[in-house]
Amino acid sequence: MKAKDFDKKFDDNEIDIIEDLDLSTAKRANLVQKRVNVDFLRG
């Protein structure tokens, strides 16, 4: 699909544009993986 066709579909408020997207490489912005250590104490 050409960009102008996608833009028109989006601008015309067509319900489903999700099927036109490639979500296999999508990433959330500013999402950095962090490591956390947790110690569980038995009392």
Backbone bond lengths (Angstrom), bond angles and torsions (degrees), N, CA, C in turn:
res aa  C-N    CA-C-N  psi(-1)  N-CA   C-N-CA  omega(-1)  CA-C   N-CA-C  phi
1 M - - - 1.441 - - 1.522 108.16 -
2 K 1.294 116.05 134.54 1.462 120.68 178.58 1.525 109.60 -76.84
3 A 1.324 115.13 153.21 1.464 120.65 -177.22 1.519 111.59 -59.22
4 K 1.324 117.42 -39.65 1.472 118.78 -178.58 1.530 110.95 -66.43
5 D 1.335 117.75 -33.36 1.462 121.22 177.11 1.530 110.78 -69.40
6 F 1.338 115.59 -41.00 1.469 120.00 177.54 1.523 110.30 -63.86
7 D 1.338 116.86 -45.15 1.469 120.94 179.15 1.523 111.34 -59.79
8 K 1.323 116.61 -41.22 1.463 119.90 179.78 1.528 110.46 -65.43
9 K 1.326 116.76 -42.82 1.463 120.59 178.65 1.531 110.47 -60.97
10 F 1.345 116.16 -41.76 1.466 120.86 179.02 1.528 110.35 -67.23
11 D 1.332 116.68 -47.09 1.461 121.12 -177.68 1.520 112.88 -65.60
12 D 1.339 117.05 -29.05 1.464 120.74 178.93 1.522 112.41 -81.55
13 N 1.333 116.53 5.82 1.470 123.32 178.84 1.514 113.14 57.37
14 E 1.321 116.31 37.94 1.457 118.36 173.64 1.521 107.56 -66.72
15 I 1.304 116.58 145.09 1.462 121.42 -167.95 1.527 113.32 -64.03
16 D 1.323 118.75 -51.30 1.462 119.80 -171.67 1.517 112.64 -114.41
17 I 1.327 116.14 105.38 1.457 119.58 171.65 1.522 109.88 -105.94
18 I 1.326 117.09 -5.10 1.464 121.75 -175.90 1.529 111.43 -61.73
19 E 1.317 117.43 -33.52 1.464 119.82 -179.65 1.525 111.78 -70.54
20 D 1.332 117.28 -15.27 1.461 121.41 178.27 1.531 112.42 -90.32
21 L 1.326 117.57 -1.85 1.464 121.74 -177.48 1.522 110.79 -101.75
22 D 1.329 116.04 147.33 1.461 121.69 174.35 1.525 107.38 -97.21
23 L 1.316 116.64 98.84 1.461 121.03 -175.60 1.523 113.31 -89.34
24 S 1.330 117.14 0.81 1.466 119.66 -177.41 1.526 112.47 -68.18
25 T 1.321 117.54 -23.01 1.469 120.53 -179.92 1.520 111.96 -115.59
26 A 1.324 117.67 13.01 1.466 121.18 -178.52 1.521 110.48 -70.32
27 K 1.312 115.56 141.62 1.468 122.15 176.90 1.514 108.93 -135.62
28 R 1.308 116.35 150.07 1.457 120.62 176.83 1.519 108.90 -83.58
29 A 1.304 115.84 136.15 1.465 121.34 -179.11 1.525 110.75 -67.13
30 N 1.318 116.46 143.19 1.464 123.97 176.40 1.526 113.47 58.15
31 L 1.312 116.77 29.21 1.453 120.52 178.52 1.522 108.20 -106.55
32 V 1.327 115.78 109.17 1.456 121.47 -177.57 1.525 108.24 -114.96
33 Q 1.314 116.05 132.62 1.450 120.45 179.66 1.520 109.82 -75.43
34 K 1.343 116.89 134.83 1.462 122.01 179.92 1.514 108.81 -125.79
35 R 1.320 115.81 148.01 1.457 121.45 177.26 1.531 108.21 -97.31
36 V 1.321 115.74 136.16 1.456 122.01 -179.63 1.513 109.06 -130.23
37 N 1.307 116.81 131.11 1.460 121.88 176.01 1.523 109.02 -100.40
38 V 1.326 116.14 135.70 1.462 121.82 179.41 1.517 108.06 -128.90
39 D 1.321 116.61 128.24 1.457 122.42 176.34 1.527 108.84 -106.79
40 F 1.336 116.90 128.51 1.455 121.70 177.24 1.519 107.50 -107.30
41 L 1.334 116.44 123.78 1.461 121.99 -179.42 1.528 109.40 -105.30
42 R 1.325 114.91 133.98 1.461 119.76 174.83 1.507 108.76 -93.30
43 G 1.280 115.31 132.95 1.454 118.30 -177.90 1.469 115.21 -114.47
